Amino acid sequence: MRRVRSCSLTKHGKRFGKVNGATHDAYWIGENYLTVCRQADDPVATTVADSLDAMLAGDRSHFRLEYPCHPPDDQRWFLLEATTVTHDETRYAIMAHVDITARKQAELQRDTRIEQLETIVNVLSHDLRNPLSIIRGYTEQLGTAETDGDAVAAIQESIGRMTELIDTTLAFARTQGVDDLTQVSLATIAQEAWDQTPTADASLEIEASQSFVADEHLLRQVFENLFRNAVEHGGPSVTVQVGITRGGIYVEDDGPGIPAEKRERLQDQDVSQDAKTGLGLAIVRAIVIAHDWSFSIHEGRDGGACFEISGIDSIEQV
């Protein structure tokens, strides 16, 4: 004998129906669950009905399904867990619907980040390596001619730095982790990043320094991206300040700043429609998250942009 009870026999079920836009006057209370599933023109409902039939026939004892159940103005996902019990020689199906929206949204965000990292990998491995090889070839020819040796050496040093940056970013993007952790100095690494960034007439002020553990190569990329962003959007004479907060560090400029709505969008999305800002901040955010730190964007003290990295352990002011 087969029995299956209605899924909406509780106040919770009625409340669920209201929230999710149910159109049935009585929210299906007292109706047969299998009948409702069979009448629905929905592949998920059909799968559920077929699986419950198999359970009640004794062909299977358990059923599990994740499914979307989106109300008009929201997105939600649920997990259906069904199992069988036998009482007085009658087999029953017991079902539970669990809200898994938070987990599902986290998974979707993770998948989006993976896709974006793959895009970064493709850009670095193809669009940058090819012109870099051409530059290296011409530089080798210059080295054999009567040219300014210091200029050639500077170009070769930059090529080496670019190659290192590409290799480090590719390794990070593929593993999404940090392995080479060392003790770093905020002042030292910020100054090194500044020296490697085209900064025009901009100036760097290091208000305070600290030492902490990080991947030196990846952290240098964080500062280079933030410095480049400050100069591109703040103007050639912008002043950039680097300092420490309680449990973190910041990079702040005195440029025009970022409107509040755009700050929120840049924090919520890994790559914005603004390719220059979006890609750079995507790399910054990915590296920060890989260190188990947090990244946020605020308005600066002088109206500019302030990028804050928090959650850094073992900070020692020096």
C-alpha positions in Angstrom: 0.0 0.0 0.0 1.3 3.4 -0.9 0.7 6.7 1.0 2.2 10.2 0.6 1.0 13.1 2.6 0.6 16.7 1.5 3.7 18.8 1.7 1.9 21.9 3.0 0.2 20.8 6.2 1.9 23.3 8.5 1.8 27.1 9.0 5.3 27.1 7.6 4.1 25.6 4.4 1.3 28.2 4.1 3.9 31.0 4.8 6.2 29.5 2.2 3.4 29.6 -0.3 2.6 33.2 0.4 6.2 34.3 0.1 6.8 32.4 -3.1 3.7 33.6 -5.0 1.5 30.6 -4.7 -1.8 31.0 -6.6 -3.8 28.1 -5.0 -6.4 29.5 -2.5 -5.8 26.8 0.1 -2.0 26.5 -0.6 -2.7 22.8 -1.5 -3.4 21.9 2.2 -5.1 18.6 2.3 -4.3 17.7 -1.3 -2.2 14.7 -2.4 1.4 15.8 -3.1 1.8 13.4 -6.0 -1.3 14.6 -7.7 -0.2 18.2 -7.5 3.3 17.3 -8.9 1.6 15.3 -11.8 -0.6 18.2 -12.7 2.2 20.7 -12.8 3.7 21.5 -16.2 7.2 21.5 -14.8 10.2 19.0 -15.3 11.2 19.3 -11.7 7.8 18.4 -10.5 7.7 15.4 -12.9 11.1 14.2 -11.6 9.9 14.5 -8.0 6.7 12.6 -8.8 8.6 9.8 -10.6 11.1 9.5 -7.8 8.3 9.4 -5.1 6.5 6.7 -7.1 9.7 4.6 -7.1 10.2 5.1 -3.4 6.6 4.1 -2.5 6.9 1.1 -4.8 10.0 -0.1 -2.9 12.4 0.5 -5.8 14.4 3.1 -3.9 14.6 4.4 -0.3 15.9 7.9 -0.6 15.6 10.9 -3.0 17.5 14.2 -3.0 17.1 17.1 -5.4 18.2 20.7 -5.5 15.8 23.0 -7.4 15.1 26.7 -8.1 11.9 28.2 -6.7 12.0 31.8 -7.6 9.3 34.2 -6.3 8.5 37.2 -8.5 11.1 39.6 -7.0 13.8 37.3 -5.7 15.8 34.1 -6.4 15.7 31.1 -4.1 16.9 27.5 -4.2 15.8 24.6 -2.1 16.9 21.1 -1.3 14.3 18.4 -1.3 15.2 15.4 0.9 12.8 12.4 0.8 13.0 9.1 2.5 10.6 6.2 3.3 9.3 4.7 6.5 7.0 1.7 7.1 4.2 1.7 9.6 1.6 -1.1 10.0 2.9 -2.6 6.8 2.3 0.6 4.9 5.1 2.5 3.2 5.1 6.3 3.6 7.3 9.0 2.1 8.6 11.8 4.3 9.9 14.9 2.7 11.7 18.0 3.8 12.4 21.2 1.8 15.4 23.1 3.0 16.3 26.7 1.9 19.8 26.6 0.4 19.7 30.0 -1.2 22.8 31.4 0.6 24.9 28.4 -0.4 23.7 28.5 -4.0 24.5 32.1 -4.3 28.0 31.5 -2.9 28.5 28.8 -5.5 27.3 31.0 -8.3 29.7 33.7 -7.2 32.5 31.2 -7.0 31.8 30.0 -10.6 31.8 33.6 -11.8 35.2 34.2 -10.1 36.6 31.1 -11.8 35.4 32.3 -15.2 36.9 35.7 -14.6 40.2 34.2 -13.5 40.3 32.1 -16.7 39.8 35.3 -18.6 42.7 36.8 -16.8 44.8 33.8 -17.6 44.0 34.0 -21.3 44.9 37.7 -21.4 48.2 37.2 -19.7 49.2 34.0 -21.5 48.4 35.3 -25.0 47.8 39.0 -25.3 50.8 40.0 -23.2 53.3 37.2 -23.9 53.4 37.8 -27.7 54.3 41.5 -27.7 56.7 40.9 -24.8 58.6 38.3 -27.0 58.8 40.9 -29.8 60.2 43.6 -27.4 62.7 41.1 -26.0 63.9 40.2 -29.5 64.5 43.9 -30.5 66.2 44.6 -27.2 68.7 41.8 -27.8 69.5 43.5 -31.2 70.0 46.8 -29.5 72.4 45.2 -27.0 74.8 44.5 -29.9 74.6 48.0 -31.4 76.2 51.3 -30.2 73.3 52.4 -28.0 72.9 53.7 -24.5 73.8 50.7 -22.3 71.8 52.1 -19.3 68.7 52.4 -21.4 69.0 48.9 -22.8 69.6 47.6 -19.3 66.5 49.4 -18.0 64.4 47.9 -20.8 65.7 44.4 -20.1 65.0 44.9 -16.4 61.4 45.9 -17.2 61.0 42.9 -19.5 62.2 40.6 -16.7 59.7 42.2 -14.3 56.9 41.8 -16.7 57.7 38.2 -17.3 57.8 37.6 -13.5 54.5 39.4 -13.1 52.9 37.2 -15.8 54.3 34.0 -14.4 53.2 34.8 -10.9 49.7 35.9 -11.9 49.3 32.8 -14.1 50.3 30.5 -11.2 48.0 32.3 -8.8 45.1 32.3 -11.2 45.4 28.6 -11.9 45.7 27.6 -8.2 43.7 30.5 -6.6 46.1 30.2 -3.7 49.2 31.6 -2.2 52.2 29.4 -1.4 55.3 31.6 -1.1 54.6 33.4 2.2 57.4 35.6 3.7 57.7 38.5 6.1 57.3 41.8 4.2 57.6 45.4 5.0 54.7 47.7 3.9 57.1 50.6 3.2 59.5 48.6 1.2 57.0 46.8 -1.0 55.0 49.9 -1.6 58.0 51.8 -2.7 59.1 49.0 -5.0 55.7 48.9 -6.6 55.7 52.7 -7.0 59.1 52.5 -8.7 57.7 50.0 -11.2 54.5 52.0 -12.0 54.3 54.9 -14.5 53.4 57.7 -12.1 54.0 60.9 -14.1 54.2 63.8 -11.6 52.3 61.9 -8.9 53.8 61.6 -5.4 53.8 58.8 -2.8 53.5 59.4 0.9 54.0 56.5 3.3 52.4 57.7 6.5 53.3 54.6 8.5 54.8 51.1 7.9 54.3 47.6 9.2 55.6 44.1 8.7 53.3 41.1 8.1 53.3 37.8 6.3 52.2 37.7 2.6 53.2 36.5 -0.8 55.6 39.3 -1.8 55.2 39.0 -5.6 51.4 39.0 -5.4 51.3 41.8 -2.9 53.4 43.9 -5.1 50.9 43.4 -7.9 48.2 44.7 -5.5 50.0 47.9 -4.9 51.0 48.3 -8.6 47.3 48.0 -9.6 46.1 50.4 -7.0 48.8 53.0 -7.8 48.1 52.7 -11.6 44.4 53.1 -10.9 45.1 56.2 -8.7 47.2 57.9 -11.5 44.8 57.0 -14.3 41.7 58.3 -12.5 43.2 60.9 -10.2 45.4 62.7 -12.6 49.2 62.9 -13.2 49.8 65.1 -10.1 47.7 63.0 -7.7 49.1 62.3 -4.2 48.9 58.7 -3.0 49.1 57.9 0.7 49.9 54.4 2.1 49.3 53.7 5.8 48.0 51.3 8.4 44.7 50.8 10.1 43.8 48.5 13.0 44.4 45.1 11.5 45.0 46.4 8.0 46.5 48.7 5.5 45.1 51.3 3.0 46.0 53.1 -0.2 44.3 56.5 -0.5 44.5 59.3 -3.1 43.3 62.9 -3.3 41.8 62.6 -6.8 38.1 63.0 -7.7 37.1 59.8 -6.0 34.6 57.2 -7.0 30.8 57.8 -6.8 29.1 55.8 -4.0 27.0 53.7 -6.5 30.1 52.8 -8.5 32.0 52.0 -5.3 29.3 49.5 -4.4 29.3 48.0 -7.9 33.1 47.6 -7.9 32.9 45.8 -4.5 30.1 43.5 -5.6 31.5 42.6 -9.0 34.9 41.1 -9.8 35.1 42.8 -13.2 33.2 45.9 -14.0 32.2 47.3 -17.4 35.2 49.7 -17.0 37.9 47.3 -18.3 40.8 49.3 -16.8 39.4 49.7 -13.3 37.5 46.4 -13.3 40.3 44.1 -14.3 42.8 45.7 -12.0 40.5 45.6 -9.0 39.5 42.0 -9.9 43.2 41.0 -9.6 43.5 43.0 -6.4 40.4 41.4 -4.9 41.4 37.9 -5.9 44.8 38.3 -4.3 43.4 39.8 -1.1 40.8 37.0 -0.8 43.4 34.3 -1.4 45.3 35.7 1.6 42.1 35.4 3.7 41.9 39.2 4.0 39.0 41.6 3.2 38.9 44.3 0.6 36.7 47.4 0.7 36.4 50.8 -1.1 35.6 54.0 0.8 35.7 57.8 0.2 39.0 59.3 1.2 39.6 62.0 3.7 40.1 64.5 0.9 37.3 63.2 -1.2 39.4 60.8 -3.2 39.3 57.0 -3.2 40.5 54.9 -0.3 41.1 51.2 -0.8 41.4 49.3 2.5 42.7 45.8 3.1 41.7 44.4 6.5 42.0 41.2 8.5 45.8 41.0 8.3 47.1 38.9 11.2 50.3 39.5 13.1 50.8 43.2 12.1 53.8 44.8 13.7 54.3 48.5 13.4 57.9 49.4 12.5 
